[in-house]
Amino acid sequence: MLSVPVELGERRYEVVVGNGALGCLRQMVPRGARRAAVVTQAQVARHVDPRGVDAGVPVEVIEIPDGEGAKSMATLERLCSALARAGITRGDVIVAIGGGVVTDVAGFAAASFHRGMRYVNVATTLLAQVDAAIGGKTGVNLPEGKNLVGAFWQPSGVICDTALLSSLPEREWASGRGEMAKYAFLGEASIGEGILELPVEEQVARCAALKAGVVCADEREGGQRVVLNYGHTLAHAIEAVSLASGGDIRHGEAVAVGLVFAAELAARLGRIDTRRVEVHRRVVSGFGLGTSLPVGYDAAELVEYMERDKKASGDLTFVLDGPHGVERVGGVPLDAVHEALEAVRDHATIPEPR
C-alpha cells in the first residue's frame, strides 16, 4: 500500500492507495464511533457490497440516487433525514463509498448534520481517487450552477482501492485520466510524460500527493489552490455548451482538450515553447484522450463562457504553464485566445516565441 499524508495539523489524515486498500477502512474509522452510516448509490453497490465492508462497527446503509442529478439540496435533505431516523449521532461516522457525487454529497452532510461530524471517503472512480475525494471540498448543485452550496470539511481519511477501478466503463476511465493528465504538469518538477510510465497505483498516489500539497498550502482557495483548475477554464465552457445543447462529454474529456488549449495559449504569450506544447499533447493522447475540440463548438460562445469564469476579475483569466510553473494569469488578449482555440480545432502549429 502507498500512503499519502494530508498535513493539516490536528486535522491531518492519510490517503491510502493500492490494490485492496478497502481493507484499511477499520483503521480509518475514528475512535469512539459506535456506528457507521455508509452512503452510496445503487450503481456502486452492484460492485461493492456496502453491508460487507469492515468498518469495525455496525453499519447503516443509505443510498442516494444515481447520476449527477443526485448532487442537489433535495438529496442532501433526504440524506440528513435518513441519518436522523437511523439515530446517527455526532460521535458516529459517515462512510462515503462512490465517486465524486457521493463524496461531495456525503461530505456536505457530514459538515452539516449535527453541525459537523466525521467522515471517511472510499473513492470508487478514478476521478474521485485522483481529485474529488481529497481536499475537503464538499457541496451540491443548484439549478443556477454547479457546486454553489457547500463547505470545506476535511475527511478523517481517504481510501483509493485501485481494485475497485476494474469495473469502470471506459468513459469513466477517460474522465479520471483527464484530471490525471493535469497533475502531470503541476509541482515544482512536473513529471510530464513520465506519468504515462507509472503503474496505476503510483499514478493515483502521485496525483494525491500533489493535491495534498496544494490543499495544505491553501485549504480554502485563498490563492495557490487555483492551480488545480489547470485546463478547466475551457473545460467548463465546453461542458456548459454541451449541457445546453444536450451533448454528452465527460469532465475529464473536456479537461484534456482544456490542457492542450492552455498550453497553446501559454505558447502564444511566450510563456512556454512549442516543445512544451507537444509534451501536453503527448500526455493527453498517451492517456487515450482527444486533443481537439469536438465538432460544432463555436469559438465566440466558448469565449463568452470563459469570460464568466470564477477566476476572472473583469478580464480573461486563465491558469497557464510558464517559466515558474503553472499559475494564474490575468489580462489575456482576446486574439491570443482565439488563436489557441483555432489550434485545438485544427492542430495548427506556431513558431517559437521571440
Long-range contacts (C-beta under 8 A, 24 or more apart in sequence): 2-201, 2-202, 2-205, 4-205, 4-208, 4-209, 4-212, 5-212, 6-134, 6-135, 6-154, 6-158, 6-212, 6-215, 6-216, 7-212, 7-216, 8-154, 8-215, 8-216, 8-219, 11-154, 13-154, 13-155, 13-156, 13-157, 13-158, 14-157, 14-158, 15-134, 15-157, 15-158, 15-159, 15-160, 15-205, 15-208, 15-212, 16-157, 16-158, 16-159, 16-160, 17-129, 17-160, 17-162, 17-201, 17-204, 17-205, 17-208, 18-160, 18-161, 18-162, 18-201, 19-161, 19-162, 19-163, 19-201, 20-161, 20-163, 21-159, 21-160, 21-161, 21-162, 21-163, 22-48, 22-53, 22-122, 22-159, 22-161, 22-163, 22-164, 23-54, 24-159, 25-53, 25-54, 25-55, 25-56, 25-95, 25-120, 25-122, 25-159, 26-54, 26-55, 26-56, 28-120, 28-156, 28-157, 28-159, 29-55, 29-56, 29-57, 29-93, 29-95, 29-120, 29-156, 30-93, 30-118, 30-156, 32-91, 33-57, 33-91, 33-92, 33-93, 33-118, 34-58, 34-89, 34-91, 34-92, 35-59, 35-60, 35-86, 35-87, 35-88, 35-89, 35-92, 35-93, 36-60, 36-92, 36-93, 36-94, 36-95, 37-62, 37-83, 37-86, 37-88, 37-92, 37-93, 37-94, 37-95, 38-62, 38-95, 38-97, 39-63, 39-64, 39-79, 39-94, 39-95, 39-96, 39-97, 39-98, 39-102, 39-105, 39-106, 39-109, 40-64, 40-96, 40-97, 40-98, 40-102, 41-65, 41-66, 41-70, 41-98, 41-101, 41-102, 42-66, 44-97, 44-98, 44-99, 44-102, 44-124, 47-124, 47-164, 47-167, 48-97, 48-122, 48-124, 48-164, 50-97, 53-95, 53-97, 53-122, 55-93, 55-95, 57-92, 57-93, 59-95, 60-86, 60-88, 62-86, 64-101, 64-102, 64-105, 64-106, 67-101, 68-101, 68-141, 70-101, 70-105, 71-101, 71-104, 71-105, 71-139, 71-140, 71-141, 71-146, 72-140, 72-141, 73-140, 73-142, 73-149, 75-105, 75-140, 76-105, 76-108, 76-109, 76-112, 76-140, 79-105, 79-106, 79-109, 80-109, 80-112, 80-113, 83-109, 83-113, 84-113, 88-113, 88-117, 89-114, 89-117, 90-114, 90-115, 90-116, 90-117, 91-117, 92-117, 92-118, 93-117, 93-118, 93-119, 93-120, 93-156, 94-118, 94-119, 94-120, 95-119, 95-120, 95-122, 96-120, 96-121, 96-122, 96-133, 97-122, 97-124, 98-122, 98-123, 98-124, 98-125, 98-128, 99-123, 99-124, 99-125, 99-127, 99-128, 99-132, 99-172, 100-125, 100-127, 100-128, 100-131, 100-132, 100-133, 103-128, 103-132, 103-133, 103-138, 104-132, 104-137, 104-138, 104-139, 104-140, 104-147, 104-150, 105-138, 105-140, 106-138, 107-136, 107-138, 107-153, 107-155, 108-138, 108-139, 108-140, 108-149, 108-150, 108-151, 108-153, 110-138, 110-153, 110-155, 111-138, 111-150, 111-151, 111-153, 112-151, 116-153, 118-155, 118-156, 119-153, 119-155, 119-156, 120-155, 120-156, 120-157, 120-158, 120-159, 121-155, 121-157, 121-158, 121-159, 122-158, 122-159, 122-161, 123-158, 123-159, 123-160, 124-161, 124-164, 124-165, 125-165, 125-168, 125-172, 125-175, 125-176, 126-165, 126-168, 126-172, 126-173, 126-175, 126-176, 126-177, 126-179, 126-180, 126-204, 127-172, 127-175, 127-176, 127-179, 127-251, 127-252, 128-176, 129-160, 129-162, 129-165, 129-176, 129-204, 129-207, 129-208, 130-176, 130-179, 130-180, 130-183, 130-203, 130-204, 130-207, 130-208, 130-211, 131-179, 131-207, 131-211, 131-228, 133-158, 133-160, 134-158, 134-208, 134-211, 134-212, 134-215, 135-211, 135-212, 135-214, 135-215, 135-219, 136-215, 136-219, 152-219, 152-220, 154-219, 158-208, 160-204, 160-205, 160-208, 162-200, 162-201, 162-204, 165-200, 171-250, 171-253, 172-250, 174-250, 174-252, 174-253, 174-256, 174-287, 174-288, 174-289, 175-250, 175-251, 175-252, 175-253, 176-252, 177-252, 177-256, 177-287, 177-288, 177-289, 178-231, 178-235, 178-250, 178-251, 178-252, 178-253, 178-254, 178-255, 178-256, 178-259, 178-287, 178-289, 179-207, 179-251, 179-252, 179-255, 180-204, 180-207, 180-287, 181-231, 181-255, 181-256, 181-259, 181-283, 181-284, 181-287, 181-289, 182-228, 182-230, 182-231, 182-255, 182-259, 183-207, 183-210, 183-211, 184-283, 185-230, 185-259, 185-280, 185-283, 185-321, 185-326, 186-210, 186-214, 186-227, 186-228, 186-230, 186-325, 186-326, 187-213, 187-325, 188-325, 190-325, 190-326, 192-279, 192-283, 193-279, 193-282, 193-283, 193-286, 195-283, 196-283, 196-286, 196-287, 226-311, 226-319, 226-328, 227-319, 227-325, 227-326, 227-327, 227-328, 229-311, 229-319, 230-259, 230-262, 230-319, 230-321, 230-326, 231-255, 231-256, 231-258, 231-259, 231-261, 231-262, 231-319, 232-258, 232-319, 233-258, 233-262, 233-306, 233-309, 233-311, 233-317, 233-318, 233-319, 234-258, 234-261, 234-262, 234-302, 234-306, 234-341, 236-305, 236-306, 236-309, 237-302, 237-303, 237-305, 237-306, 237-309, 238-293, 238-294, 238-297, 238-302, 240-305, 241-297, 241-298, 241-301, 241-302, 241-305, 242-294, 247-294, 249-294, 252-289, 253-289, 253-290, 256-284, 256-287, 256-289, 256-290, 256-291, 257-284, 257-290, 257-291, 257-292, 257-293, 257-294, 257-344, 259-283, 259-284, 260-284, 260-291, 260-292, 260-344, 261-340, 261-341, 261-343, 261-344, 262-318, 262-319, 262-320, 262-321, 262-340, 263-321, 264-339, 264-340, 264-343, 264-344, 264-350, 265-318, 265-320, 265-332, 265-336, 265-337, 265-340, 266-320, 266-321, 266-322, 267-350, 267-353, 268-336, 268-339, 268-340, 268-350, 268-353, 269-320, 269-329, 269-332, 269-336, 270-353, 270-354, 271-320, 271-321, 271-322, 271-323, 271-329, 272-321, 272-322, 272-323, 273-352, 273-353, 274-349, 274-350, 274-351, 274-352, 276-321, 280-321, 291-344, 291-347, 292-344, 292-345, 292-346, 292-347, 293-341, 293-344, 293-345, 299-338, 299-341, 299-342, 302-341, 303-334, 303-337, 303-338, 303-341, 306-337
